[in-house]
Amino acid sequence: MNFITLSYWDIGLASLLLVLNAGLSWRLRLGLEKRLVVAGTRMVVQLTLVGLVLKALFAVTSPLFTGFAAVVMVLFAGREAMARQERRFKGFWSYGIGTGSMMAAGTIVTVFALTTQIHADPWYDPRFTIPILGMILGNTMNGVSLGLDRLVSGAHQQRPAIEAQLMLGAEASEAMRGITRDAMRAALIPTINSMSATGLVALPGMMTGQILAGVEPVEAVKYQILIMFLIGGGTGLGSFAAVLGGARRLTDSRHRLRLDRLTAKTDS
């Protein structure tokens, strides 16, 4: 199997594209040049550290270290999902709902894949566990953050209609059904669009990487199809759990809308 080894010069040459974009942003006064440079630098540092950590994990193959790495990934994913919301739940709920949903979905889908399709031996082998969990978490994080953001913004915008239904005797779940449904749709639309465009419009990064590494295209396609199914399943499970949990938090046992449990992003 032949694959092309990239040098640091190759990476530096590719980075000139980002520098070009930063220059265009400065010339057109978009104000994004600093953010582009910071994001690019952060990406390089993070991926370099991840590469070193994975190299150490692969050499050990310990369930303890693999589990610890997975927990760290989930915790950071929860932090990113929370940071993307304009309005948040007060207290631990702002972090706990999204993080708990992603942990449950990521664990279920990853273990399912490792024990049924991948047949990793041992099943906790970090060479398989960490990459699969990372892809599932990345997409589930987007779905959870979109779903929760749409849920709380919808509750604010439709507050009169929701409270009117509650005053007329509707249960909280019934009054919240419309915005809950919209939030779930918003969470799943990016994944549906991605699956619809995969193949004809876009070649996914994992499949492209495998092909460049020398894997037969048909085998690379099989793995990509598997990963897309896992991503779709994880995103759906995590988003549904987060939205339903958030909707429950927005109401109480007396069937009242509790927007006082939210706080603006700038207030946190």
WOJO-V241808 format. One record per residue. N is the residue number from 1. RES is the residue in one small letter. SS is DSSP state (H for helix, E for strand, - for the rest). PHI is phi in whole degrees, -180 to 180 (999 if undefined). Layout:
n:N res:RES ss:SS phi:PHI
n:N res:RES ss:SS phi:PHI
//
This chain:
n:1 res:m ss:- phi:999
n:2 res:n ss:- phi:-101
n:3 res:f ss:- phi:-142
n:4 res:i ss:- phi:-89
n:5 res:t ss:- phi:-88
n:6 res:l ss:- phi:-91
n:7 res:s ss:- phi:-95
n:8 res:y ss:H phi:-64
n:9 res:w ss:H phi:-64
n:10 res:d ss:H phi:-63
n:11 res:i ss:H phi:-65
n:12 res:g ss:H phi:-62
n:13 res:l ss:H phi:-64
n:14 res:a ss:H phi:-66
n:15 res:s ss:H phi:-66
n:16 res:l ss:H phi:-63
n:17 res:l ss:H phi:-64
n:18 res:l ss:H phi:-69
n:19 res:v ss:H phi:-63
n:20 res:l ss:H phi:-62
n:21 res:n ss:H phi:-63
n:22 res:a ss:H phi:-64
n:23 res:g ss:H phi:-65
n:24 res:l ss:H phi:-65
n:25 res:s ss:H phi:-62
n:26 res:w ss:H phi:-66
n:27 res:r ss:H phi:-67
n:28 res:l ss:- phi:-92
n:29 res:r ss:- phi:58
n:30 res:l ss:- phi:-81
n:31 res:g ss:- phi:75
n:32 res:l ss:- phi:-107
n:33 res:e ss:H phi:-61
n:34 res:k ss:H phi:-65
n:35 res:r ss:H phi:-66
n:36 res:l ss:H phi:-64
n:37 res:v ss:H phi:-67
n:38 res:v ss:H phi:-64
n:39 res:a ss:H phi:-64
n:40 res:g ss:H phi:-64
n:41 res:t ss:H phi:-64
n:42 res:r ss:H phi:-62
n:43 res:m ss:H phi:-60
n:44 res:v ss:H phi:-62
n:45 res:v ss:H phi:-64
n:46 res:q ss:H phi:-64
n:47 res:l ss:H phi:-67
n:48 res:t ss:H phi:-64
n:49 res:l ss:H phi:-64
n:50 res:v ss:H phi:-62
n:51 res:g ss:H phi:-60
n:52 res:l ss:H phi:-66
n:53 res:v ss:H phi:-65
n:54 res:l ss:H phi:-64
n:55 res:k ss:H phi:-61
n:56 res:a ss:H phi:-69
n:57 res:l ss:H phi:-64
n:58 res:f ss:H phi:-63
n:59 res:a ss:H phi:-77
n:60 res:v ss:H phi:-98
n:61 res:t ss:- phi:53
n:62 res:s ss:- phi:-111
n:63 res:p ss:H phi:-63
n:64 res:l ss:H phi:-67
n:65 res:f ss:H phi:-69
n:66 res:t ss:H phi:-64
n:67 res:g ss:H phi:-64
n:68 res:f ss:H phi:-63
n:69 res:a ss:H phi:-62
n:70 res:a ss:H phi:-65
n:71 res:v ss:H phi:-64
n:72 res:v ss:H phi:-61
n:73 res:m ss:H phi:-62
n:74 res:v ss:H phi:-65
n:75 res:l ss:H phi:-64
n:76 res:f ss:H phi:-69
n:77 res:a ss:H phi:-63
n:78 res:g ss:H phi:-63
n:79 res:r ss:H phi:-65
n:80 res:e ss:H phi:-67
n:81 res:a ss:H phi:-63
n:82 res:m ss:H phi:-67
n:83 res:a ss:H phi:-67
n:84 res:r ss:- phi:-86
n:85 res:q ss:- phi:-96
n:86 res:e ss:- phi:-71
n:87 res:r ss:E phi:-120
n:88 res:r ss:E phi:-128
n:89 res:f ss:E phi:-75
n:90 res:k ss:- phi:-74
n:91 res:g ss:- phi:70
n:92 res:f ss:- phi:-67
n:93 res:w ss:H phi:-60
n:94 res:s ss:H phi:-61
n:95 res:y ss:H phi:-99
n:96 res:g ss:H phi:-70
n:97 res:i ss:H phi:-63
n:98 res:g ss:H phi:-67
n:99 res:t ss:H phi:-65
n:100 res:g ss:H phi:-62
n:101 res:s ss:H phi:-66
n:102 res:m ss:H phi:-68
n:103 res:m ss:H phi:-64
n:104 res:a ss:H phi:-64
n:105 res:a ss:H phi:-66
n:106 res:g ss:H phi:-63
n:107 res:t ss:H phi:-66
n:108 res:i ss:H phi:-61
n:109 res:v ss:H phi:-70
n:110 res:t ss:H phi:-66
n:111 res:v ss:H phi:-63
n:112 res:f ss:H phi:-59
n:113 res:a ss:H phi:-67
n:114 res:l ss:H phi:-68
n:115 res:t ss:H phi:-96
n:116 res:t ss:H phi:-119
n:117 res:q ss:H phi:-93
n:118 res:i ss:H phi:-78
n:119 res:h ss:- phi:55
n:120 res:a ss:- phi:-67
n:121 res:d ss:- phi:-133
n:122 res:p ss:- phi:-74
n:123 res:w ss:- phi:-66
n:124 res:y ss:- phi:-92
n:125 res:d ss:- phi:-54
n:126 res:p ss:H phi:-63
n:127 res:r ss:H phi:-62
n:128 res:f ss:H phi:-105
n:129 res:t ss:H phi:-63
n:130 res:i ss:H phi:-66
n:131 res:p ss:H phi:-62
n:132 res:i ss:H phi:-66
n:133 res:l ss:H phi:-61
n:134 res:g ss:H phi:-62
n:135 res:m ss:H phi:-66
n:136 res:i ss:H phi:-67
n:137 res:l ss:H phi:-64
n:138 res:g ss:H phi:-59
n:139 res:n ss:H phi:-78
n:140 res:t ss:H phi:-64
n:141 res:m ss:H phi:-59
n:142 res:n ss:H phi:-63
n:143 res:g ss:H phi:-64
n:144 res:v ss:H phi:-64
n:145 res:s ss:H phi:-65
n:146 res:l ss:H phi:-66
n:147 res:g ss:H phi:-65
n:148 res:l ss:H phi:-67
n:149 res:d ss:H phi:-65
n:150 res:r ss:H phi:-67
n:151 res:l ss:H phi:-64
n:152 res:v ss:H phi:-73
n:153 res:s ss:H phi:-69
n:154 res:g ss:H phi:-66
n:155 res:a ss:H phi:-64
n:156 res:h ss:H phi:-67
n:157 res:q ss:H phi:-70
n:158 res:q ss:- phi:-104
n:159 res:r ss:H phi:-55
n:160 res:p ss:H phi:-59
n:161 res:a ss:H phi:-67
n:162 res:i ss:H phi:-66
n:163 res:e ss:H phi:-68
n:164 res:a ss:H phi:-65
n:165 res:q ss:H phi:-65
n:166 res:l ss:H phi:-65
n:167 res:m ss:H phi:-67
n:168 res:l ss:- phi:-85
n:169 res:g ss:- phi:105
n:170 res:a ss:- phi:-71
n:171 res:e ss:- phi:-74
n:172 res:a ss:H phi:-59
n:173 res:s ss:H phi:-63
n:174 res:e ss:H phi:-71
n:175 res:a ss:H phi:-67
n:176 res:m ss:- phi:-91
n:177 res:r ss:H phi:-61
n:178 res:g ss:H phi:-64
n:179 res:i ss:H phi:-72
n:180 res:t ss:H phi:-65
n:181 res:r ss:H phi:-65
n:182 res:d ss:H phi:-63
n:183 res:a ss:H phi:-66
n:184 res:m ss:H phi:-67
n:185 res:r ss:H phi:-63
n:186 res:a ss:H phi:-61
n:187 res:a ss:H phi:-69
n:188 res:l ss:H phi:-94
n:189 res:i ss:H phi:-57
n:190 res:p ss:H phi:-58
n:191 res:t ss:H phi:-68
n:192 res:i ss:H phi:-63
n:193 res:n ss:H phi:-62
n:194 res:s ss:H phi:-64
n:195 res:m ss:H phi:-66
n:196 res:s ss:H phi:-66
n:197 res:a ss:H phi:-90
n:198 res:t ss:E phi:-66
n:199 res:g ss:- phi:106
n:200 res:l ss:- phi:-80
n:201 res:v ss:- phi:-97
n:202 res:a ss:E phi:-135
n:203 res:l ss:- phi:-100
n:204 res:p ss:- phi:-60
n:205 res:g ss:H phi:-62
n:206 res:m ss:H phi:-65
n:207 res:m ss:H phi:-66
n:208 res:t ss:H phi:-62
n:209 res:g ss:H phi:-62
n:210 res:q ss:H phi:-64
n:211 res:i ss:H phi:-64
n:212 res:l ss:H phi:-64
n:213 res:a ss:- phi:-82
n:214 res:g ss:- phi:106
n:215 res:v ss:- phi:-74
n:216 res:e ss:- phi:-60
n:217 res:p ss:H phi:-54
n:218 res:v ss:H phi:-64
n:219 res:e ss:H phi:-67
n:220 res:a ss:H phi:-63
n:221 res:v ss:H phi:-65
n:222 res:k ss:H phi:-59
n:223 res:y ss:H phi:-65
n:224 res:q ss:H phi:-67
n:225 res:i ss:H phi:-62
n:226 res:l ss:H phi:-59
n:227 res:i ss:H phi:-63
n:228 res:m ss:H phi:-65
n:229 res:f ss:H phi:-65
n:230 res:l ss:H phi:-65
n:231 res:i ss:H phi:-64
n:232 res:g ss:H phi:-61
n:233 res:g ss:H phi:-66
n:234 res:g ss:H phi:-65
n:235 res:t ss:H phi:-63
n:236 res:g ss:H phi:-64
n:237 res:l ss:H phi:-63
n:238 res:g ss:H phi:-65
n:239 res:s ss:H phi:-68
n:240 res:f ss:H phi:-61
n:241 res:a ss:H phi:-64
n:242 res:a ss:H phi:-67
n:243 res:v ss:H phi:-66
n:244 res:l ss:H phi:-65
n:245 res:g ss:H phi:-65
n:246 res:g ss:H phi:-66
n:247 res:a ss:H phi:-64
n:248 res:r ss:H phi:-67
n:249 res:r ss:H phi:-70
n:250 res:l ss:- phi:-78
n:251 res:t ss:E phi:-129
n:252 res:d ss:- phi:-130
n:253 res:s ss:- phi:-67
n:254 res:r ss:- phi:-95
n:255 res:h ss:- phi:60
n:256 res:r ss:- phi:-115
n:257 res:l ss:E phi:-80
n:258 res:r ss:- phi:-114
n:259 res:l ss:H phi:-71
n:260 res:d ss:H phi:-70
n:261 res:r ss:H phi:-85
n:262 res:l ss:E phi:-109
n:263 res:t ss:E phi:-140
n:264 res:a ss:E phi:-69
n:265 res:k ss:H phi:-57
n:266 res:t ss:H phi:-72
n:267 res:d ss:H phi:-89
n:268 res:s ss:- phi:-83
//
